[in-house]
Amino acid sequence: MKKIALDARELEHPEPLVQATRILQGLDDGNYLYMLHRKQPIPLLDLASEQGFQTVSFQDHDNNWHILICRNPDIDLKELLRV
């Protein structure tokens, strides 16, 4: 499983959504998006869910959001968070 990383913490709106959407268009069953963001990207999570992607997100103790999105339904995204 290949991780495609996007650190959006310093990007201005709407660039995180634009870049993440572009990455999602290229995802296949062998890769996933790992995004760091300063806010929970609800529009991105909604868009991904509507398009059949699975998502998981959590906020760490520094208030950064970690977001994982993939197309493959057989992948346990929570397990990838532990790696």
GIZIBEL-V569499 format. One record per residue. N is the residue number from 1. SS is DSSP state (helix for helix, strand for strand, loop for the rest). Layout:
# GIZIBEL-V569499
n->{N;N}
ss->{SS;SS}
This chain:
# GIZIBEL-V569499
n->{1;2;3;4;5;6;7;8;9;10;11;12;13;14;15;16;17;18;19;20;21;22;23;24;25;26;27;28;29;30;31;32;33;34;35;36;37;38;39;40;41;42;43;44;45;46;47;48;49;50;51;52;53;54;55;56;57;58;59;60;61;62;63;64;65;66;67;68;69;70;71;72;73;74;75;76;77;78;79;80;81;82;83}
ss->{loop;strand;strand;strand;strand;strand;strand;loop;loop;loop;loop;loop;loop;loop;helix;helix;helix;helix;helix;helix;helix;helix;helix;helix;helix;helix;loop;loop;loop;loop;strand;strand;strand;strand;strand;strand;strand;loop;loop;loop;loop;helix;helix;helix;helix;helix;helix;helix;helix;helix;loop;loop;loop;strand;strand;strand;strand;strand;strand;loop;loop;loop;loop;loop;strand;strand;strand;strand;strand;strand;loop;loop;loop;loop;loop;loop;helix;helix;helix;helix;helix;helix;loop}
